[in-house]
Amino acid sequence: MAQLTRTEAKQKVRILCVDDEQNVLEGITLHLGRRYEVQTATSGAAALELLEKDGGRAVILSDMRMPGMDGATFLARARSVAPNAVRMLLTGQADIESAISAVNDGQIFRFLTKPCPPPALLAAFGAAVDQHNLIVAEKVLLEQTLHGCIKALTDVLALTNPAAFGRATRIKQLVVEMADKRQVQGRWQVEVAAMLSQLGHITLLPETAERVYFNQPLSIEEEKQLAHLPAVTEQLIANIPRMEAVREILASYTAPPRRDLSAAESSDPQRQLVRRGAGLLKVAVDFDALESHKNSAELAIETMAKRSGVYGPEALEALGALTATRGRGRHAGELRDLAPNELCEGMLLAEDVVLANGMMLVARGHEVTLKFIERVRQLPKGSLKSTLRVLVPWRGAAS
């Protein structure tokens, strides 16, 4: 029989087999070892420990009858640790009814009966690996679709309303930093909600959008439009997959925080994510609005703290802790006035960039990219001021 090449060995699919009988594991390894990278464990607890360290397994096979934790229980717990792994159950004839129940209740791919002939074992693992590849491919496709939709929406916002896009960028950065400090689970959903929080502004007339950005008086009709923007944003993203939590955050962040949560709501991870995400987004939106009106960070937080019942205490504490340390993170640097041809990638614009005709090019907080530098270079001479105020990050500042 031909030897596997080094490249083929590196590409072996990883599987995990669990059985309290060492001789069974040795037999499985013997039959599967040439085709797969086999890892074994003699108990459900030991297998869970392995998965928690590294859940990257394509297939997990477990014996049904094991002391301490049976196979069905182990596979149910393994599902939360390694959700992409395909799970199979190995059982004796006496456990058939339990195995059928485990398949139906625990979303187990299939069960094998002891003794399992090598051809049947190989065939089952081949089908399980194919199923794993299908799961991963669908997940990648879904994530690419999701990311593409979000990018398309933010690109539209950047083109139609640079001021709102700049504000969304600043809000997103605030929310991300606060979520990191509070170790919020599911941070990507909170981050996406922040980035899309200003999306509804694409429906505003240019003159209304300008008055909103510069905090100028609005008509009664414009006030109604502004109040309706969160609902507009929610409608715009309603048909994008995997955005349920994002939509809930955007729909609820303008409402006062609830303090009368039921026991079921308090223990529901999805509800906790929405509640925490909405709280962080609310303080970030209001903080940016106050700071944009030339308030210092300290005065902005003091003003917000006086608004009784508007913010959750956790979100305000996160904002206070963040602003106290921001100078040591991404915002650490030196303010400079530079000519457009002196801009470098990674700098942050410290003020709005407005063209000579009064049209805003980008809002403050925008990170200078190679694409932006090229865009500036292509502008007609005299379109920009001779210098732009930017924040030049210090070396070693966190990105």
C-alpha positions as YAML, in Angstrom:
chain: A
units: angstrom
residues:
- id: 1
  name: MET
  ca: [0.00, 0.00, 0.00]
- id: 2
  name: ALA
  ca: [1.37, 3.42, -1.00]
- id: 3
  name: GLN
  ca: [2.66, 5.76, 1.70]
- id: 4
  name: LEU
  ca: [0.88, 9.09, 2.23]
- id: 5
  name: THR
  ca: [2.92, 12.08, 1.12]
- id: 6
  name: ARG
  ca: [3.80, 14.78, 3.66]
- id: 7
  name: THR
  ca: [1.32, 17.18, 2.03]
- id: 8
  name: GLU
  ca: [-1.47, 14.60, 2.17]
- id: 9
  name: ALA
  ca: [-0.70, 13.90, 5.85]
- id: 10
  name: LYS
  ca: [-0.98, 17.58, 6.67]
- id: 11
  name: GLN
  ca: [-4.37, 17.73, 4.96]
- id: 12
  name: LYS
  ca: [-5.92, 14.87, 6.92]
- id: 13
  name: VAL
  ca: [-9.35, 15.66, 8.36]
- id: 14
  name: ARG
  ca: [-9.38, 15.75, 12.16]
- id: 15
  name: ILE
  ca: [-11.83, 13.52, 14.03]
- id: 16
  name: LEU
  ca: [-12.47, 12.71, 17.70]
- id: 17
  name: CYS
  ca: [-13.52, 9.27, 18.97]
- id: 18
  name: VAL
  ca: [-14.73, 8.72, 22.55]
- id: 19
  name: ASP
  ca: [-15.13, 5.35, 24.27]
- id: 20
  name: ASP
  ca: [-14.33, 4.11, 27.76]
- id: 21
  name: GLU
  ca: [-12.84, 0.89, 26.31]
- id: 22
  name: GLN
  ca: [-9.26, 1.43, 25.16]
- id: 23
  name: ASN
  ca: [-9.30, -1.61, 22.85]
- id: 24
  name: VAL
  ca: [-12.28, -0.18, 20.94]
- id: 25
  name: LEU
  ca: [-10.43, 3.11, 20.44]
- id: 26
  name: GLU
  ca: [-7.36, 1.24, 19.24]
- id: 27
  name: GLY
  ca: [-9.45, -0.66, 16.69]
- id: 28
  name: ILE
  ca: [-11.11, 2.53, 15.41]
- id: 29
  name: THR
  ca: [-7.74, 4.25, 15.13]
- id: 30
  name: LEU
  ca: [-6.33, 1.30, 13.22]
- id: 31
  name: HIS
  ca: [-9.10, 1.41, 10.62]
- id: 32
  name: LEU
  ca: [-9.40, 5.20, 10.31]
- id: 33
  name: GLY
  ca: [-5.84, 6.35, 10.98]
- id: 34
  name: ARG
  ca: [-4.63, 6.23, 7.37]
- id: 35
  name: ARG
  ca: [-7.46, 8.45, 6.14]
- id: 36
  name: TYR
  ca: [-8.04, 10.75, 9.13]
- id: 37
  name: GLU
  ca: [-6.14, 12.40, 11.97]
- id: 38
  name: VAL
  ca: [-7.70, 10.47, 14.86]
- id: 39
  name: GLN
  ca: [-7.77, 11.82, 18.41]
- id: 40
  name: THR
  ca: [-9.25, 9.74, 21.21]
- id: 41
  name: ALA
  ca: [-10.65, 10.22, 24.72]
- id: 42
  name: THR
  ca: [-11.86, 7.65, 27.27]
- id: 43
  name: SER
  ca: [-14.64, 9.79, 28.80]
- id: 44
  name: GLY
  ca: [-17.04, 12.55, 27.88]
- id: 45
  name: ALA
  ca: [-15.42, 14.93, 30.37]
- id: 46
  name: ALA
  ca: [-11.96, 14.39, 28.88]
- id: 47
  name: ALA
  ca: [-13.34, 14.85, 25.36]
- id: 48
  name: LEU
  ca: [-15.06, 18.11, 26.30]
- id: 49
  name: GLU
  ca: [-11.79, 19.36, 27.76]
- id: 50
  name: LEU
  ca: [-10.07, 18.64, 24.44]
- id: 51
  name: LEU
  ca: [-12.81, 20.40, 22.48]
- id: 52
  name: GLU
  ca: [-12.72, 23.46, 24.73]
- id: 53
  name: LYS
  ca: [-9.00, 23.82, 24.03]
- id: 54
  name: ASP
  ca: [-9.47, 23.30, 20.30]
- id: 55
  name: GLY
  ca: [-12.89, 22.58, 18.83]
- id: 56
  name: GLY
  ca: [-11.64, 22.16, 15.27]
- id: 57
  name: ARG
  ca: [-12.93, 18.64, 14.57]
- id: 58
  name: ALA
  ca: [-14.90, 17.62, 11.51]
- id: 59
  name: VAL
  ca: [-16.54, 14.56, 13.09]
- id: 60
  name: ILE
  ca: [-17.09, 13.37, 16.68]
- id: 61
  name: LEU
  ca: [-17.98, 9.74, 17.39]
- id: 62
  name: SER
  ca: [-18.98, 8.67, 20.90]
- id: 63
  name: ASP
  ca: [-19.97, 5.40, 22.53]
- id: 64
  name: MET
  ca: [-23.40, 5.49, 24.16]
- id: 65
  name: ARG
  ca: [-22.68, 3.65, 27.41]
- id: 66
  name: MET
  ca: [-19.91, 5.34, 29.37]
- id: 67
  name: PRO
  ca: [-19.57, 5.90, 33.15]
- id: 68
  name: GLY
  ca: [-20.25, 9.40, 34.43]
- id: 69
  name: MET
  ca: [-21.62, 10.85, 31.22]
- id: 70
  name: ASP
  ca: [-23.33, 8.86, 28.51]
- id: 71
  name: GLY
  ca: [-22.70, 9.45, 24.82]
- id: 72
  name: ALA
  ca: [-25.96, 11.28, 24.11]
- id: 73
  name: THR
  ca: [-25.29, 13.76, 26.93]
- id: 74
  name: PHE
  ca: [-21.69, 14.27, 25.81]
- id: 75
  name: LEU
  ca: [-22.66, 14.88, 22.18]
- id: 76
  name: ALA
  ca: [-25.33, 17.38, 23.23]
- id: 77
  name: ARG
  ca: [-22.69, 19.35, 25.16]
- id: 78
  name: ALA
  ca: [-20.16, 18.96, 22.36]
- id: 79
  name: ARG
  ca: [-22.62, 20.65, 20.03]
- id: 80
  name: SER
  ca: [-22.27, 23.95, 21.90]
- id: 81
  name: VAL
  ca: [-18.46, 23.71, 22.06]
- id: 82
  name: ALA
  ca: [-17.89, 22.58, 18.45]
- id: 83
  name: PRO
  ca: [-21.08, 23.52, 16.55]
- id: 84
  name: ASN
  ca: [-19.66, 22.72, 13.11]
- id: 85
  name: ALA
  ca: [-18.63, 19.18, 14.02]
- id: 86
  name: VAL
  ca: [-20.83, 16.35, 12.77]
- id: 87
  name: ARG
  ca: [-21.79, 14.06, 15.67]
- id: 88
  name: MET
  ca: [-22.29, 10.26, 15.54]
- id: 89
  name: LEU
  ca: [-23.21, 7.74, 18.22]
- id: 90
  name: LEU
  ca: [-21.84, 4.22, 18.68]
- id: 91
  name: THR
  ca: [-24.25, 1.92, 20.48]
- id: 92
  name: GLY
  ca: [-25.08, -1.70, 21.29]
- id: 93
  name: GLN
  ca: [-28.30, -3.42, 20.29]
- id: 94
  name: ALA
  ca: [-29.77, -2.90, 23.76]
- id: 95
  name: ASP
  ca: [-29.46, 0.88, 23.38]
- id: 96
  name: ILE
  ca: [-31.23, 1.25, 20.02]
- id: 97
  name: GLU
  ca: [-34.25, 3.11, 21.41]
- id: 98
  name: SER
  ca: [-31.99, 5.51, 23.34]
- id: 99
  name: ALA
  ca: [-29.90, 6.06, 20.21]
- id: 100
  name: ILE
  ca: [-32.98, 6.86, 18.11]
- id: 101
  name: SER
  ca: [-34.10, 9.34, 20.77]
- id: 102
  name: ALA
  ca: [-30.63, 10.93, 20.80]
- id: 103
  name: VAL
  ca: [-30.68, 11.29, 17.00]
- id: 104
  name: ASN
  ca: [-34.08, 12.95, 17.08]
- id: 105
  name: ASP
  ca: [-33.48, 15.18, 20.11]
- id: 106
  name: GLY
  ca: [-29.79, 16.00, 19.81]
- id: 107
  name: GLN
  ca: [-29.40, 16.49, 16.07]
- id: 108
  name: ILE
  ca: [-26.96, 13.58, 15.83]
- id: 109
  name: PHE
  ca: [-26.06, 12.73, 12.23]
- id: 110
  name: ARG
  ca: [-26.42, 8.95, 12.60]
- id: 111
  name: PHE
  ca: [-25.75, 6.04, 14.95]
- id: 112
  name: LEU
  ca: [-23.63, 2.94, 14.42]
- id: 113
  name: THR
  ca: [-24.20, -0.41, 16.13]
- id: 114
  name: LYS
  ca: [-21.54, -2.53, 17.78]
- id: 115
  name: PRO
  ca: [-19.69, -4.37, 16.43]
- id: 116
  name: CYS
  ca: [-19.29, -2.01, 13.45]
- id: 117
  name: PRO
  ca: [-17.50, -3.60, 10.43]
- id: 118
  name: PRO
  ca: [-14.60, -1.50, 9.06]
- id: 119
  name: PRO
  ca: [-16.32, -0.84, 5.67]
- id: 120
  name: ALA
  ca: [-19.42, 0.47, 7.46]
- id: 121
  name: LEU
  ca: [-17.25, 2.59, 9.77]
- id: 122
  name: LEU
  ca: [-15.34, 4.11, 6.84]
- id: 123
  name: ALA
  ca: [-18.55, 4.75, 4.91]
- id: 124
  name: ALA
  ca: [-20.16, 6.48, 7.89]
- id: 125
  name: PHE
  ca: [-17.16, 8.74, 8.45]
- id: 126
  name: GLY
  ca: [-16.99, 9.55, 4.73]
- id: 127
  name: ALA
  ca: [-20.63, 10.67, 4.78]
- id: 128
  name: ALA
  ca: [-20.07, 12.64, 8.01]
- id: 129
  name: VAL
  ca: [-17.05, 14.46, 6.55]
- id: 130
  name: ASP
  ca: [-19.09, 15.34, 3.45]
- id: 131
  name: GLN
  ca: [-21.81, 16.71, 5.73]
- id: 132
  name: HIS
  ca: [-19.23, 18.74, 7.67]
- id: 133
  name: ASN
  ca: [-17.87, 20.22, 4.43]
- id: 134
  name: LEU
  ca: [-21.40, 21.17, 3.41]
- id: 135
  name: ILE
  ca: [-22.06, 22.87, 6.76]
- id: 136
  name: VAL
  ca: [-18.82, 24.86, 6.57]
- id: 137
  name: ALA
  ca: [-19.40, 25.85, 2.92]
- id: 138
  name: GLU
  ca: [-22.92, 27.09, 3.67]
- id: 139
  name: LYS
  ca: [-21.67, 29.02, 6.70]
- id: 140
  name: VAL
  ca: [-18.89, 30.69, 4.66]
- id: 141
  name: LEU
  ca: [-21.36, 31.57, 1.89]
- id: 142
  name: LEU
  ca: [-23.78, 33.03, 4.42]
- id: 143
  name: GLU
  ca: [-21.05, 35.07, 6.12]
- id: 144
  name: GLN
  ca: [-19.79, 36.39, 2.78]
- id: 145
  name: THR
  ca: [-23.32, 37.33, 1.81]
- id: 146
  name: LEU
  ca: [-23.84, 39.06, 5.15]
- id: 147
  name: HIS
  ca: [-20.56, 40.98, 4.95]
- id: 148
  name: GLY
  ca: [-21.27, 41.95, 1.33]
- id: 149
  name: CYS
  ca: [-24.71, 43.31, 2.22]
- id: 150
  name: ILE
  ca: [-23.35, 45.33, 5.13]
- id: 151
  name: LYS
  ca: [-20.53, 46.77, 3.00]
- id: 152
  name: ALA
  ca: [-22.96, 47.71, 0.23]
- id: 153
  name: LEU
  ca: [-25.19, 49.54, 2.70]
- id: 154
  name: THR
  ca: [-22.32, 51.42, 4.35]
- id: 155
  name: ASP
  ca: [-20.90, 52.33, 0.92]
- id: 156
  name: VAL
  ca: [-24.28, 53.82, -0.03]
- id: 157
  name: LEU
  ca: [-24.29, 55.80, 3.24]
- id: 158
  name: ALA
  ca: [-20.74, 57.05, 2.59]
- id: 159
  name: LEU
  ca: [-21.67, 58.25, -0.91]
- id: 160
  name: THR
  ca: [-25.01, 59.85, -0.07]
- id: 161
  name: ASN
  ca: [-24.29, 61.29, 3.37]
- id: 162
  name: PRO
  ca: [-20.58, 61.52, 4.32]
- id: 163
  name: ALA
  ca: [-21.45, 63.25, 7.59]
- id: 164
  name: ALA
  ca: [-23.69, 60.40, 8.72]
- id: 165
  name: PHE
  ca: [-21.13, 57.84, 7.58]
- id: 166
  name: GLY
  ca: [-18.42, 59.61, 9.58]
- id: 167
  name: ARG
  ca: [-20.64, 59.68, 12.62]
- id: 168
  name: ALA
  ca: [-21.45, 55.97, 12.21]
- id: 169
  name: THR
  ca: [-17.73, 55.22, 12.03]
- id: 170
  name: ARG
  ca: [-17.06, 57.11, 15.27]
- id: 171
  name: ILE
  ca: [-20.02, 55.47, 17.02]
- id: 172
  name: LYS
  ca: [-18.89, 52.03, 15.90]
- id: 173
  name: GLN
  ca: [-15.40, 52.62, 17.28]
- id: 174
  name: LEU
  ca: [-16.81, 53.73, 20.63]
- id: 175
  name: VAL
  ca: [-19.13, 50.73, 20.83]
- id: 176
  name: VAL
  ca: [-16.38, 48.27, 19.87]
- id: 177
  name: GLU
  ca: [-14.02, 49.60, 22.53]
- id: 178
  name: MET
  ca: [-16.73, 49.59, 25.21]
- id: 179
  name: ALA
  ca: [-17.86, 46.07, 24.25]
- id: 180
  name: ASP
  ca: [-14.26, 44.86, 24.48]
- id: 181
  name: LYS
  ca: [-13.86, 46.36, 27.94]
- id: 182
  name: ARG
  ca: [-17.11, 44.72, 29.08]
- id: 183
  name: GLN
  ca: [-16.28, 41.44, 27.28]
- id: 184
  name: VAL
  ca: [-19.64, 41.38, 25.51]
- id: 185
  name: GLN
  ca: [-20.38, 38.04, 23.85]
- id: 186
  name: GLY
  ca: [-21.54, 38.36, 20.22]
- id: 187
  name: ARG
  ca: [-19.65, 41.62, 19.76]
- id: 188
  name: TRP
  ca: [-19.89, 41.50, 15.96]
- id: 189
  name: GLN
  ca: [-23.67, 41.97, 16.14]
- id: 190
  name: VAL
  ca: [-23.29, 45.03, 18.37]
- id: 191
  name: GLU
  ca: [-20.59, 46.38, 16.04]
- id: 192
  name: VAL
  ca: [-22.78, 45.94, 12.96]
- id: 193
  name: ALA
  ca: [-25.70, 47.63, 14.73]
- id: 194
  name: ALA
  ca: [-23.48, 50.61, 15.51]
- id: 195
  name: MET
  ca: [-22.18, 50.83, 11.93]
- id: 196
  name: LEU
  ca: [-25.74, 50.75, 10.55]
- id: 197
  name: SER
  ca: [-27.22, 53.05, 13.21]
- id: 198
  name: GLN
  ca: [-27.11, 56.07, 10.86]
- id: 199
  name: LEU
  ca: [-28.26, 54.22, 7.75]
- id: 200
  name: GLY
  ca: [-31.70, 55.79, 7.79]
- id: 201
  name: HIS
  ca: [-30.09, 59.18, 7.10]
- id: 202
  name: ILE
  ca: [-29.85, 58.27, 3.41]
- id: 203
  name: THR
  ca: [-33.59, 59.07, 3.22]
- id: 204
  name: LEU
  ca: [-33.11, 62.67, 4.41]
- id: 205
  name: LEU
  ca: [-32.96, 65.58, 2.01]
- id: 206
  name: PRO
  ca: [-29.43, 67.07, 1.81]
- id: 207
  name: GLU
  ca: [-30.48, 70.32, 3.49]
- id: 208
  name: THR
  ca: [-32.17, 68.41, 6.32]
- id: 209
  name: ALA
  ca: [-29.13, 66.17, 6.76]
- id: 210
  name: GLU
  ca: [-26.92, 69.26, 7.00]
- id: 211
  name: ARG
  ca: [-29.13, 70.86, 9.65]
- id: 212
  name: VAL
  ca: [-29.11, 67.61, 11.65]
- id: 213
  name: TYR
  ca: [-25.32, 67.35, 11.51]
- id: 214
  name: PHE
  ca: [-24.72, 70.95, 12.57]
- id: 215
  name: ASN
  ca: [-27.46, 70.85, 15.25]
- id: 216
  name: GLN
  ca: [-29.53, 73.56, 13.59]
- id: 217
  name: PRO
  ca: [-33.27, 74.04, 14.23]
- id: 218
  name: LEU
  ca: [-35.55, 71.61, 12.42]
- id: 219
  name: SER
  ca: [-39.13, 71.98, 11.24]
- id: 220
  name: ILE
  ca: [-41.88, 69.86, 12.80]
- id: 221
  name: GLU
  ca: [-41.91, 67.63, 9.72]
- id: 222
  name: GLU
  ca: [-38.13, 67.21, 9.87]
- id: 223
  name: GLU
  ca: [-38.35, 66.29, 13.56]
- id: 224
  name: LYS
  ca: [-40.87, 63.57, 12.66]
- id: 225
  name: GLN
  ca: [-38.55, 62.26, 9.94]
- id: 226
  name: LEU
  ca: [-35.65, 62.17, 12.38]
- id: 227
  name: ALA
  ca: [-37.67, 60.28, 14.99]
- id: 228
  name: HIS
  ca: [-38.66, 57.72, 12.33]
- id: 229
  name: LEU
  ca: [-35.08, 56.99, 11.18]
- id: 230
  name: PRO
  ca: [-34.47, 53.97, 13.49]
- id: 231
  name: ALA
  ca: [-37.57, 52.30, 12.03]
- id: 232
  name: VAL
  ca: [-36.36, 53.11, 8.50]
- id: 233
  name: THR
  ca: [-33.00, 51.50, 9.27]
- id: 234
  name: GLU
  ca: [-34.70, 48.40, 10.68]
- id: 235
  name: GLN
  ca: [-36.78, 48.08, 7.50]
- id: 236
  name: LEU
  ca: [-33.74, 48.46, 5.24]
- id: 237
  name: ILE
  ca: [-31.98, 45.47, 6.83]
- id: 238
  name: ALA
  ca: [-35.09, 43.36, 7.49]
- id: 239
  name: ASN
  ca: [-34.35, 40.80, 4.76]
- id: 240
  name: ILE
  ca: [-30.63, 40.27, 5.47]
- id: 241
  name: PRO
  ca: [-29.98, 36.83, 7.06]
- id: 242
  name: ARG
  ca: [-28.58, 36.42, 10.59]
- id: 243
  name: MET
  ca: [-29.44, 40.01, 11.52]
- id: 244
  name: GLU
  ca: [-32.17, 39.31, 14.09]
- id: 245
  name: ALA
  ca: [-30.16, 40.58, 17.08]
- id: 246
  name: VAL
  ca: [-28.89, 43.57, 15.07]
- id: 247
  name: ARG
  ca: [-32.45, 44.56, 14.16]
- id: 248
  name: GLU
  ca: [-33.57, 44.23, 17.78]
- id: 249
  name: ILE
  ca: [-30.69, 46.41, 18.99]
- id: 250
  name: LEU
  ca: [-31.51, 49.10, 16.41]
- id: 251
  name: ALA
  ca: [-35.22, 48.94, 17.24]
- id: 252
  name: SER
  ca: [-34.72, 49.27, 20.99]
- id: 253
  name: TYR
  ca: [-31.67, 51.46, 21.63]
- id: 254
  name: THR
  ca: [-33.65, 54.73, 21.62]
- id: 255
  name: ALA
  ca: [-36.04, 53.48, 24.32]
- id: 256
  name: PRO
  ca: [-35.26, 53.88, 28.06]
- id: 257
  name: PRO
  ca: [-33.51, 50.82, 29.54]
- id: 258
  name: ARG
  ca: [-35.83, 48.25, 31.09]
- id: 259
  name: ARG
  ca: [-35.20, 47.22, 34.68]
- id: 260
  name: ASP
  ca: [-38.14, 44.85, 35.07]
- id: 261
  name: LEU
  ca: [-36.78, 41.89, 33.12]
- id: 262
  name: SER
  ca: [-38.37, 38.52, 33.80]
- id: 263
  name: ALA
  ca: [-36.29, 35.57, 34.95]
- id: 264
  name: ALA
  ca: [-36.56, 34.03, 31.46]
- id: 265
  name: GLU
  ca: [-35.35, 37.25, 29.81]
- id: 266
  name: SER
  ca: [-32.46, 37.60, 32.27]
- id: 267
  name: SER
  ca: [-31.22, 34.09, 31.51]
- id: 268
  name: ASP
  ca: [-31.68, 34.28, 27.72]
- id: 269
  name: PRO
  ca: [-28.28, 35.00, 26.05]
- id: 270
  name: GLN
  ca: [-29.99, 36.63, 23.05]
- id: 271
  name: ARG
  ca: [-31.99, 39.00, 25.24]
- id: 272
  name: GLN
  ca: [-28.89, 39.84, 27.27]
- id: 273
  name: LEU
  ca: [-26.96, 40.61, 24.06]
- id: 274
  name: VAL
  ca: [-29.73, 42.87, 22.75]
- id: 275
  name: ARG
  ca: [-30.09, 44.68, 26.10]
- id: 276
  name: ARG
  ca: [-26.34, 45.25, 26.52]
- id: 277
  name: GLY
  ca: [-25.83, 46.14, 22.87]
- id: 278
  name: ALA
  ca: [-28.70, 48.64, 22.88]
- id: 279
  name: GLY
  ca: [-27.34, 50.26, 26.06]
- id: 280
  name: LEU
  ca: [-23.84, 50.67, 24.64]
- id: 281
  name: LEU
  ca: [-25.19, 52.01, 21.33]
- id: 282
  name: LYS
  ca: [-27.41, 54.56, 23.10]
- id: 283
  name: VAL
  ca: [-24.55, 56.07, 25.13]
- id: 284
  name: ALA
  ca: [-22.23, 56.05, 22.09]
- id: 285
  name: VAL
  ca: [-24.77, 57.88, 19.89]
- id: 286
  name: ASP
  ca: [-25.52, 60.53, 22.51]
- id: 287
  name: PHE
  ca: [-21.87, 60.96, 23.51]
- id: 288
  name: ASP
  ca: [-20.85, 61.54, 19.90]
- id: 289
  name: ALA
  ca: [-23.67, 64.06, 19.46]
- id: 290
  name: LEU
  ca: [-22.56, 66.03, 22.53]
- id: 291
  name: GLU
  ca: [-18.88, 65.84, 21.59]
- id: 292
  name: SER
  ca: [-19.70, 67.00, 18.04]
- id: 293
  name: HIS
  ca: [-21.19, 70.16, 19.53]
- id: 294
  name: LYS
  ca: [-17.76, 71.12, 20.93]
- id: 295
  name: ASN
  ca: [-18.29, 69.64, 24.39]
- id: 296
  name: SER
  ca: [-15.33, 68.05, 26.12]
- id: 297
  name: ALA
  ca: [-15.54, 64.34, 26.86]
- id: 298
  name: GLU
  ca: [-15.81, 65.09, 30.58]
- id: 299
  name: LEU
  ca: [-18.67, 67.59, 30.08]
- id: 300
  name: ALA
  ca: [-20.47, 65.22, 27.73]
- id: 301
  name: ILE
  ca: [-20.39, 62.40, 30.29]
- id: 302
  name: GLU
  ca: [-21.44, 64.76, 33.09]
- id: 303
  name: THR
  ca: [-24.41, 65.91, 30.99]
- id: 304
  name: MET
  ca: [-25.44, 62.34, 30.25]
- id: 305
  name: ALA
  ca: [-25.16, 61.31, 33.89]
- id: 306
  name: LYS
  ca: [-27.76, 63.96, 34.79]
- id: 307
  name: ARG
  ca: [-30.32, 62.45, 32.41]
- id: 308
  name: SER
  ca: [-32.10, 60.24, 34.91]
- id: 309
  name: GLY
  ca: [-33.40, 56.93, 33.60]
- id: 310
  name: VAL
  ca: [-32.09, 57.41, 30.06]
- id: 311
  name: TYR
  ca: [-29.04, 55.14, 30.24]
- id: 312
  name: GLY
  ca: [-28.20, 51.91, 31.97]
- id: 313
  name: PRO
  ca: [-25.50, 52.26, 34.66]
- id: 314
  name: GLU
  ca: [-23.32, 49.57, 33.05]
- id: 315
  name: ALA
  ca: [-23.20, 51.43, 29.73]
- id: 316
  name: LEU
  ca: [-22.35, 54.75, 31.38]
- id: 317
  name: GLU
  ca: [-19.62, 53.11, 33.44]
- id: 318
  name: ALA
  ca: [-18.18, 51.55, 30.28]
- id: 319
  name: LEU
  ca: [-18.13, 54.96, 28.57]
- id: 320
  name: GLY
  ca: [-16.46, 56.61, 31.57]
- id: 321
  name: ALA
  ca: [-13.79, 53.91, 31.79]
- id: 322
  name: LEU
  ca: [-13.16, 54.15, 28.06]
- id: 323
  name: THR
  ca: [-12.78, 57.91, 27.86]
- id: 324
  name: ALA
  ca: [-10.37, 57.79, 30.81]
- id: 325
  name: THR
  ca: [-8.01, 55.51, 28.87]
- id: 326
  name: ARG
  ca: [-8.62, 56.36, 25.20]
- id: 327
  name: GLY
  ca: [-5.41, 58.34, 24.96]
- id: 328
  name: ARG
  ca: [-3.50, 55.09, 25.43]
- id: 329
  name: GLY
  ca: [-5.32, 53.18, 22.67]
- id: 330
  name: ARG
  ca: [-6.27, 53.78, 19.07]
- id: 331
  name: HIS
  ca: [-6.69, 57.51, 19.73]
- id: 332
  name: ALA
  ca: [-3.19, 57.92, 21.13]
- id: 333
  name: GLY
  ca: [-1.27, 60.37, 19.02]
- id: 334
  name: GLU
  ca: [-0.43, 63.96, 18.17]
- id: 335
  name: LEU
  ca: [-2.68, 66.51, 16.48]
- id: 336
  name: ARG
  ca: [-1.04, 68.07, 13.45]
- id: 337
  name: ASP
  ca: [-1.99, 70.31, 10.54]
- id: 338
  name: LEU
  ca: [-0.68, 68.61, 7.41]
- id: 339
  name: ALA
  ca: [-0.82, 69.37, 3.72]
- id: 340
  name: PRO
  ca: [-2.93, 66.89, 1.71]
- id: 341
  name: ASN
  ca: [0.23, 65.43, 0.13]
- id: 342
  name: GLU
  ca: [1.62, 64.69, 3.62]
- id: 343
  name: LEU
  ca: [-1.22, 62.36, 4.60]
- id: 344
  name: CYS
  ca: [-0.30, 58.78, 5.45]
- id: 345
  name: GLU
  ca: [-2.35, 55.65, 5.86]
- id: 346
  name: GLY
  ca: [-3.58, 55.10, 9.44]
- id: 347
  name: MET
  ca: [-3.95, 58.76, 10.42]
- id: 348
  name: LEU
  ca: [-7.35, 59.92, 11.72]
- id: 349
  name: LEU
  ca: [-9.04, 63.09, 10.48]
- id: 350
  name: ALA
  ca: [-9.61, 65.36, 13.48]
- id: 351
  name: GLU
  ca: [-12.06, 67.65, 11.68]
- id: 352
  name: ASP
  ca: [-14.52, 67.50, 8.81]
- id: 353
  name: VAL
  ca: [-12.97, 67.78, 5.35]
- id: 354
  name: VAL
  ca: [-15.08, 70.25, 3.36]
- id: 355
  name: LEU
  ca: [-14.53, 71.19, -0.28]
- id: 356
  name: ALA
  ca: [-14.32, 74.80, -1.43]
- id: 357
  name: ASN
  ca: [-17.92, 74.63, -2.71]
- id: 358
  name: GLY
  ca: [-19.12, 73.75, 0.79]
- id: 359
  name: MET
  ca: [-19.75, 70.05, 0.14]
- id: 360
  name: MET
  ca: [-18.46, 67.69, 2.81]
- id: 361
  name: LEU
  ca: [-15.95, 65.16, 1.51]
- id: 362
  name: VAL
  ca: [-15.60, 63.11, 4.72]
- id: 363
  name: ALA
  ca: [-16.45, 63.67, 8.38]
- id: 364
  name: ARG
  ca: [-14.06, 63.80, 11.30]
- id: 365
  name: GLY
  ca: [-13.02, 60.45, 12.69]
- id: 366
  name: HIS
  ca: [-12.45, 59.00, 9.21]
- id: 367
  name: GLU
  ca: [-9.32, 56.88, 9.01]
- id: 368
  name: VAL
  ca: [-6.98, 57.85, 6.20]
- id: 369
  name: THR
  ca: [-6.61, 55.03, 3.70]
- id: 370
  name: LEU
  ca: [-4.66, 54.67, 0.47]
- id: 371
  name: LYS
  ca: [-7.94, 54.99, -1.40]
- id: 372
  name: PHE
  ca: [-8.71, 58.30, 0.38]
- id: 373
  name: ILE
  ca: [-5.20, 59.63, -0.30]
- id: 374
  name: GLU
  ca: [-5.59, 58.83, -4.00]
- id: 375
  name: ARG
  ca: [-9.00, 60.49, -4.03]
- id: 376
  name: VAL
  ca: [-7.58, 63.66, -2.49]
- id: 377
  name: ARG
  ca: [-4.74, 63.75, -5.01]
- id: 378
  name: GLN
  ca: [-7.20, 63.64, -7.90]
- id: 379
  name: LEU
  ca: [-9.17, 66.68, -6.68]
- id: 380
  name: PRO
  ca: [-8.76, 69.91, -8.70]
- id: 381
  name: LYS
  ca: [-6.24, 72.36, -7.31]
- id: 382
  name: GLY
  ca: [-7.78, 74.67, -4.73]
- id: 383
  name: SER
  ca: [-10.61, 72.26, -3.83]
- id: 384
  name: LEU
  ca: [-9.23, 71.73, -0.31]
- id: 385
  name: LYS
  ca: [-7.72, 73.89, 2.38]
- id: 386
  name: SER
  ca: [-3.94, 74.07, 2.37]
- id: 387
  name: THR
  ca: [-3.78, 71.94, 5.54]
- id: 388
  name: LEU
  ca: [-5.93, 69.29, 7.19]
- id: 389
  name: ARG
  ca: [-6.03, 68.62, 10.93]
- id: 390
  name: VAL
  ca: [-5.23, 64.97, 11.65]
- id: 391
  name: LEU
  ca: [-4.33, 62.75, 14.57]
- id: 392
  name: VAL
  ca: [-0.99, 61.07, 13.92]
- id: 393
  name: PRO
  ca: [-0.84, 57.86, 16.00]
- id: 394
  name: TRP
  ca: [2.17, 57.34, 18.22]
- id: 395
  name: ARG
  ca: [4.33, 54.36, 17.52]
- id: 396
  name: GLY
  ca: [3.10, 51.33, 19.43]
- id: 397
  name: ALA
  ca: [-0.43, 52.70, 19.85]
- id: 398
  name: ALA
  ca: [-3.04, 49.94, 19.81]
- id: 399
  name: SER
  ca: [-4.93, 49.58, 16.57]
...
